[in-house]
Structures are given as structure tokens and as C-alpha cells.
Amino acid sequence: MLRPAYVIGLCLCLQINITYGQQDTITPEIVQSASRLIDMQFSVPEMDSMLDGLRDYRNDYRRFHQYMLANADALPLWFDPVLPGMKMDTVQKSIRWNIPKDVPLPANRNELAYYSILQLAGLLREKKISSVELTRFFIDRLKKYGPLLHCVVSIPEEIAMEEARKADEDFAKGIDRGPLQGIPYGVKDLFAVKGTYTTWGTPPYRNQRIDETAYVVQKLQAAGAVLVAKLSLGELAMDDVWFGGLTRNPWDTAHGSSGSSAGSAAATVAGLVPFALGTETWGSIVSPSTVCGALGLRPTFGSISRTGAMTLAWSSDKIGPLCRTAEDAAIVFAAIHGTDGIDKAARFAAFNYHPDADVRTFTVAYASNWIDTLPENHHIKQAMRVFQNMGVKLIPIVFPDSFPADAILRVIVGAESAAAFDPLTRSHRDSLMVQQRKYSWPNQFRTSRFIPAVEYLNAQRLRYQIMQQVDPLLNQYDAILVPTFAGQQLALTNLTGHPVVSVPDGFRANDTPTSFTLIGKLFGEAAILELAQQYQLNSGWYKHHPPLFSN
């Protein structure tokens, strides 16, 4: 989900639409009007001197418009969150997952819906259930509850059953591909999968078939996982409304799930899939995780190749898992992180997760400027007491909140998203989209066409200044605890590319979930997931599930 992008800032009105039948010309009066939109002032002689150059640029644009660039066409300017002098661990060590033995097969099969990945892995290895049976179980739940939540775009049954049979055959041959072998999952329907429709949640692309399979889906296939659902997203990755309706919150189906990884969060929390993949550009994992009560990991920018995923904004799109526990997220991230060399913004960094890490040795800070004034019974204060009882020392810091992070990210995402969907706007097929509000994508894309290239580039330069100023603080700690939506931290960490995990930590009076966020070092996913996992084991909130989906 993107916060509504109130993008105003416009280019030197180089594509003024002149009323049909009138002379197509650019006058000093037009330039004077356009200059007000971009916060500039020019003298009359200056404007007069600009006219020929502006006409030349407009003619250049008309030549560009003869080409219809596809969403998948790359932008050969790659954002890199790594600053000069930074070092990262590239030595991947073996992770020993503690797959339990003697896991009971419940008398009430519905309880399987909320088993962890490792519990299901234990059942599969002891042949108490087959992957085919498990896959059929989750497909049945998707069919039963998907219409209630409006969270399922399609169920690729043939693909699912073929992958499940393959997993069972591998088990029979003694081939063990890891804890995800035979485990069903879902993906946000902006990931291409051969043989399926990839709708991007909106009518203009409802019948779109992309003849490739996304990198992350290939990685999960290699791990033996079983794709059972393509899940809803708000149209073109905004909010939770798509052509199938409003994706619902499993805790309160009268309201939405938030987005844009709407279906991934709702389906996971309701036990329709053990886990799902989502994406984030500006809150699309964090927000639905918080609203629905999922454990959402937004990894470091560039830690996972985005090949085969819809592009919204090249310098901010990220892929991550939505799960019920931090350890589940660690298992999924371990399988999908890395690069295929096609997405030039992606790289390989080690993910050396330790299931039994001693978090008492971690350096953990909290944002005192946002937390100290909260009442003592606030859910975040209660979460802090859990950490303290675990032996974790919490260091107060003032989290930086003076940067214009929201404004910078608005301009960057506005310009990049308008470019990514340029053919949709110019063909006027944007009129087919469900959402046509003032700040919905169709109008956002139109408005964003007027962002000056100069302002976009300066926004990226300001971004780099923020990275240089903020990283020395963030790099001091294994994790920083912050309120999920406090200040501008969500925009700031999306700008800098730092990883975060959204952790459910209780319920409001109306029984809807609350959360806090842990911010990690660049490529520091292991530490924040280890800390989140220990918190979950000590708090027990992960054991709470929406009662409507228990049968």
C-alpha cells in the first residue's frame, strides 16, 4: 500500500493540451502559468528565450511516445542502499532448522491451518500427512473462506497438485529440499507464474498472461514448496480494493485489510495458507501486517531479485514474506533471498539466522521521542517489558524525524510509477480501473507526469544525504524498536532501504491487532527476526487467531 501520494510539482508544462482546432503553440503566458506549478519565477525575456527549446523538448517527447514501453522494461539506473566503506557478510553458513519430531496430527484437522512451517514439515517427514493431502486441505479453505475475505484471485489447482505430488515423490526417494518441501503457500498477484493469469488487481490487466515465472516463485519451487493461490492486491499495488472488491480484515470483516499486500496478509492470518509473499514500495507489507495481525518482513532493498514482479517504483520496490511467526519468515527469506543477475539492483548477502540466538547480547534501542510519553498500559510499553524480562537492555535514542522523508518519497514514487505505467495513461485504459478517486492511481499517474526531471533527481540526491546522515545511527544497533506508524520513519526506512519487521503485540478494545516495528541494519534481517521470534515465544500473541476461521 502506498499512502495517498499528493504529488504536485510539475515539469515546465511541455505537453500542454491545446484545444482541438487551435494552433498548437507554446507562449510566454503558458510558460508563466506552468512556472507557478514548479515553484519557479522567470522574467519576460527569460521566458521568451525558452520558447524554442520548450518546443524542441515537446517534439522530442512526441517521438518518445511512438514507443510503448512495457512495465518489465528495465530502468538502467540502479539504487544502491550500500554507502562507501560499508561491508556486508557474504559467507552463507548452514542454518539448522529445528524440525520437531512426534508432532501430533490433530483430531480436528482444522487446527492444521495454524501449524507453523516447522510443525507441518515434521508431519510431512513422519508421513503423518502427505503434501497432496495438505495441499487439498488448504485449497478447500481457500475456496471456503476466500469469498468471505475477497482475498483470492485464482487457485492454480493443477500446478498445486503437480508440485505436491512431486514433493511426496521426493520424500519417498529420500530427497529432502529443506523445511519448505511440500508446504503450500500463496503469492500476491503481481508475481508472474507460467500458466496463470497475473492480473495486478485491476481490470486493464485482468486477462494478462506473462510467459515467465518470477524469480521468487522459482526459488520456492526449488525448495519444494507448493503454490496454491494467487492473492489479491489493491489495484496496481495501492490499498486493498481490487476488481474482486474490498479485501477484508480477518478480525473484522466489516473493514478492509489495508494493502497493498492485502490478500497475502488476510489469507495468512485466517489460516488459508501457511505463508504468503508480498511486496512493499511504501508500507505495502507493514500496513496490512499491522491491520491483520501478520508478522511481516520487509527486507533490505536489493536483498531479493524482483524479476517477474510488477514494477511500481524501481528504486523502492521490495519483496518479503507475510507469516504468522518470525521463524516462518526466516525460513521463507532464507529460501528466496539473493539474485539472478537480471535485477541489477539485487545482490547476495548472507542470512545467517540462528534459531536459538542469545538475544541478551543484542544491542537494542528504542525511539524515546515517540515512546516515553505513551501511557504505561500502551501495547508498546507492555512489549518493552517483555523484552526487559527476556534480559534485553533497551537503550533510549531520539529517532531522527526532521527530514522531509514523506515529501522525497512522494516525488520519487510518483515519477517512477507514472513512468512504469506510461502506456496505461496514454492509452486512456486507466479509465477501466475500479478506483477513480482524486488520489487513486489514474489521477496520480496523470499528475505525476508533470514532476520535473530536475526535482526527481534532486529528490534522489536528498535521499542520499539522508542515507549518509541516518546510517551511522542505525548501524550502531542490532535493532531499533519504534511505533509502526510514528512520524516519518516508514518513509525514511523505505528511502534508506533498511529492513524492518512488523510484530503483532496485542489487541485493541475492539479486538483488532496492534504491532510494533523493529528496524535492522542493512542486510541485518537475521538479528531482527531472531529478536522478534524470541519476543513471540515469550509473549504468546502469535497463538491468537481470528475465531471466524477456526472451523
N, C-alpha and C positions, 0 to 999 in steps of 0.2 A: 504494500500500500504506500502510496505517496501522499503526503499531506497536500491539501489543495495548493497548487503552485500558482501564486498570484503573480504570474510573470508579466511585468510591463517593462519595458525597456526596449526601445526599438531601434532598428537599423535606420540608416538615412533613407527611409521610405523609398527604396529603389524600385519597388514594384507597385507604384500607386495604380489602383484600378480606376481608369478614366471611363466615364460614362460612354457606353457604346455609341458610336456615331460622332463623338467629339474627337478633336485632334489629340493624339497620344503624345503628350509633351510633358516635360518637367520644367516648372517655372520657379523663380525665386520665392514666390508665395508658398508653393508646395514645400520647398526646402525649409523655409522658415517654420511652417507648421510641423514638419517632421522633426526638426531640431528640438522642439519643445519636448517631444516624446523621449528623447535620449539625453535630456538634461544638458544641452549644449546651446551656445549662442554664437551666431556668425553675423558679421557685418554685411551690408548690402553688396559691396564689392567682392567680399569673400564668397558669398552665395552665387553671385554671377559667375565667378571663376570656376565654381564647382560644377556647373550645369553640364558641360560636355563630358566630364569624367563620370558623372552620375548616369548619363545616358549610355555611355560605354559599358558601365557595370551592368545596367539593366539588360543591355543586349547580350552581354556575357551570360547572365542568368537565363535568358531565353534559350541560349544554346545548351546550357546545362539541362534545361527542362526537357530536352529531346530524349534524355536518358532516364529510365525508370530504375533507380537503384533498389535492389531487394533488401529486405531487413537483414539478411545474412551477410551482405557485402560489408567487408571489414572497414574500420576506420584506422589507418596506419599511424596513429598517434597513441601510444600506449601509456596509460597512467601507471606509475610505479610507487607504492607506498614506502619503499625502502629508501632511506636517506643515505647520503655518502657516509662511509665509515661503518655502517651497520653490518653486523654479521649475524647469520642465521645458521641453525643446525641443519645440515643436510644428510646426516648419518641416521638412517632409519633403523631402529632396533626392533627386534621381535616383541610383539605385545602378547602377553599370556592372558587370554581371556578365561575367566573362571566359570566355565560352563558347568553348571551344577549337575550332580547325579541324583538319581532317585527322585526326580521331580514328579509329583503326583499328577495324574491325569484327572481333572476334576469330574465329579459325578454330574455336576451341572456344566455342560460343555460351554455355556455362555461365558463362564469365567475365563475361558481361554482368551477372550477378547482383550483382557488386560494383563496377560502374562508379558513379562519382559522378553526381549530378544533372546537373552541367555536362557531363560526358562523354556522358551519354545525350542531353542537349539538343543537343550537337554532332552526334551521329549522326542525330538526327531532322531537323535543319536541312539536313544534306547529303544527306538522303534515302537514307542507307545502311541505314536500317531505318524502318519505319512505326510509328506508335503502335499500330495494330492488332496488328502482329507483336510488338511489345514487350509489349503487354498480354497477349497469348496466352502469351508466354514466362513471365511472372510468374504468371499463373493456373495454368499447368502446374506450376510449382514449388510453389505453394500447395497444389495437390492432391497432389503427390508427398510433400512434407515436412510439411505441416500435421498429418496424423495422427500423425506421429512426435513432434512438439513439442506437440501438443494446443493449438495457438495460434490456430486458425481457427474462428470461429463460423459464418460464412457467406461465400460468394463471390457477389456480385451480378453475375453474368456479363452479363446483358442491359444493365444500367446501364453496366458497364465497357466493353463493346464499342460501345455507342452513344456514350459520351464519347470513346473512342479514334477512332472514325470522324469525329466532329466535329473533333477535334484535327487529323487528317490533312487534312480538308477546309479547315480554316483555313490550314494550311501551304500547301496548293495555291493558295489565294486570296491568299497573301502576308500573311495576318493572323498577327502574332506577339504572343502574350499574355505572353511572358516565359519564363524558363528552365523553368518547371514544365509548360509546354504539352506534352501527350502523355505525361507521366511518370506511371506507376502509383503508387499508394500505398494504405495501409491505415489504418483508424481503430479505436480502442478501441471496443468495442461498448456504449458508453454515449452515443454521439452518434446522434441521430435522423437517419434518412435515409428520405425518402419511398419507399415500395415495398419496404422491407426490414423484417425483424424487428429490434427493438432490445431485447436480452434482459437487459442489465445483469448477465449472467453467472450468473443464478440461476433455478431452476425457477419461482418465482411469476410471473416476467415473461418466461418463455421464448417465449410466443406473443404478445408485446406488439408492436403496430404503432403508431407515432406518426406522425400525419399532418403532419409538417413535416420540414424539413431543417435541421440545425444550422448556425448562423452560420459556423463554420469550414469546414464542408463546402461551403457556398455560396461562400465566398471561394476555396477551391481549385477549385471548378467554374469560377469566373470567370477563374482563372489558367490554365485549360485542363488541369488535372491529371485523372487517371483513377482513380476509386475501384475497387479490385479486391478488397478484403477488409474484413470487419468482424472484428476480432481480439479474442482472449479477454481478460477481466479477472477477477481474483478476485471472488467474489460481492459485488455492491454496493460494489466498489472496496476490497476488503481482500484482501491476499495474492495467491496465484497459483492457488487452487483454485476451479474453476467446475463447472457441470454436465457439462462435457466432460472433466473430470479435472484433473490437475495439469499446468499449462503448464511445459514443460521448458527447461532451460538448454542452448543450442546447443553449449556447450563441454563439457557433462557431462550427458547426457540422463537420467542416473540421479537427478538432482536438479532442483529447481524453479528457475524463472526469477526468483523474487521477484515482487513486484507493487506496486500493483495493475495497472499498465500492462504486464501480463505478456506478452501476445501481441504488443503493439507493439514491445517490446524484442527478444523472441526472433525474431520474423519478420524484423525489420530486420537483425539481426546474422547470421542464417542466409541472408540474401540472397533472402528470399521476397518482399520489397517493397523499393524503394529508400529509403523512409522511412515513418514512421507517426506518427499523433497519439496522445498520451496525456493524462492529467490527473494532478494531484497535489493532495492535501489535506495529507498529512504523509508525504512520502517516495515517493509512487507513481510518480514519474518517476525520481528519483535512485536509488532502490534497485534496480529492475530494470535500469537502465542500467549500474550498477556490477557487478551479478551477471553480466549477459550480455555486457558489454563494448560497450555502445552509447554514443554521445555524446548525452546528454540535456540539454535546455534547459528549466528551469523558469523561465518569465519572471516579471517583476514582477506582483504581484497587480493585476488590473484592466486589464492591457495587452491582453487579448483577451476579447471578449464570449463568454459561456458559454451563450447562448440555444440551446436544443435539446440541451443536455447534461444528463445526470442530475445532480441536486443531491445532494451528500453533506453539505457544510457551507458555507453561503452566504458566510461571511467568510474561508474558506480555500481553496476550490476554485480551481484554476488549470489552464490548458490549455497544452501545449507539445509540440514535436516531439522524436521519438527518431530519430536518424540514425546514420550512421557517421562523418561528418566535421562539424566546426564550420561549414564553409561551407555544407554542405547544410542545417544547422539555420538558418543565417542566411537562406537562400533561402526556406525554408518560413515562418519567422517574419515575413519581410518581406511575405509574401502574406496572412497570417491576422491580423496584429495590428490592433487598432482596435476600434471599437464600432459597434453597430447602433442604439444608443439604447434598446434594450429591457432589456438588463442594465445596471441603473443603477450598478453598481459598476465598470463598464468606462469607459475614456476613451481618447482618441487621444493618443499621444506619438510623436514622431519616432523612427525607427530608421534612423540614418544610418551604415550599415555601409560600411567601406572595405576591399575585398579585399586591398589592398596596404598597409595601415596600417603605419607605423613604430612597432612596439611598444616600441622602445628609449626612446621618450619617455613611456611609460606610467608611472604611479605604482602600483607593485605591492607589496603587503605579504604577509607570511606569518605564520601563528599560531605564534610561537616557543614558547608554552607547551605546545603539543602536538607540535611537530616537532623541536625542538632535541635532545630526548633520544632520538630514534629512531636506530637503528644506521645507519652510513654507507651500507650497501648496501640500505637500505629504498627501496622504489619511489618514495616521495615525495622523499627526498633525491636520488635519481637524476633525478627530474623537475625539481627545483630546479636541478641542474647544467645541464640542457638550457636552461632559461630564462637562466641566467647566461651560458652560451656564446652565446646569442642577443643578448646585450647588455642584458638586462633586469636592473635592480637590484632586489633583493628586500629589503624593509625589515622587520625583525623587530618584531612587535607582540604584545601579550598580548590574545588574543581573549577577550571577556567570556564567562564561563561560570558566574557566580554567581546568575543569575536562575533562578527556578523555571519555565523555559520549557516543559518537558515537562508539568508539572502544569497550567499555564494552558491549553495547547493541548488536553490531555486533556478538561478540563471544557468548553471551547468546542466542540470537535468532538463530544463526547459529547452535549451538549444539542442542538446543531443537527442532528446526524444522526438522533437519536431523533425530533425534530420532522419532519424530511424524510420519515421512513418510519413516521409515526404510524399510518396506516391498515393497514400491514402488520402491526404489532404488535397492534393492537386487533382485527383480523380473525383473528388466530392463523394466518395464512398463512405466517408466519415459520417454522412447523414444517416447511414444504416445502423449506426451504433445505438445501443439502448439508452445510454446516458447522454443527455444533451443539455445539461445544466451549464451555467456560466463558467464553472471551474472544472468541468469534465474534459476528457481528452480532446474531443473535436475542437472546442474553442481554445483549449490550451495550445494545441499544435498550431492553430492559426495565429494566435497571439505571439507565440514564441518565434515565429518566422521573422519577427521584427527585432529580435535581440541582436545588437551589433556584434560582429565578429570581434571587434576590439574589446567589448565588455565581457564576452565569453572568455577570451584569452586572459584578460586581467583577472577574472574570477578564478581561473586556474592558477594564476601566479599568486593571488592572495591565498588560495588553498595551500600552496607550497610553503608560504610564510607561516601559516598556521601549523602545518606539519612540523616545521623546524622548531617552533616555539613550544608545541604541546608534547612532542615525543620525549624530551628529556624528563618531563614529569611522569608520563605514563610508563616509561621504561624502568622506573625505579621500583615498580611493584608487580608482583605476580598477578594481582587482581585489584580492581578498584570497585567498590560497591556503590551504586548510585540508584536513585529512584528512576524507574524506567523512562518516564517522560519528563524528567526535570529539566528546566532550562532548555538549552540548545544542544545538550550532549548527544542526542540521537543524530542530529545533522552533523555535528562535529566529528563523531567517530565514523560516520559514513564518508566524510570528506577525507579523513586521515587513513581510513582503511583498517582500523583496529578491530579485532574480533570482540564480540560480546555474546553472552549467553543470558537469555531471559528465563528466570527461575520462578515458578509458582510458589507463593509463600503464604497462602491463606485465602480467606473469602470475606467479602463484604456482607453487610447485613442482609442483602438480597440474594445471597448465595452465589454471586458471581466472583470469579477468581481475581486475585491480586498477584503482583510479582515484584521482584527487584531485578536489577541488571548487574552482571559482573563484566567489567571491561578488562581485557587482557593485553599483554604486549603483542606487537606484531608477530604473527605465527606462534602465539602463545596459547593456542586452543587447549593444549593438554592441561595446563595449570587451572584454567577457569572451569574446565569440565571436571577435573578431579575435585576441586573445591565444591562445585555445585552438587556432585554426586554424594559427597560426604554430608553436605547440608541436607539433602533429601533423605538420606538414611537416618539422620538424627531428628528431622522434623516430621517426617511421615506424610507430608502433604501429597506426595505422589500416589498414595494409596486411595485417595478420594476420586471417585468417578461420577459422572452425571447419572443420576438414578434412572432417567428415562430410557437409557440404553443398556440396562443390566439384564434384560431378558432376550 
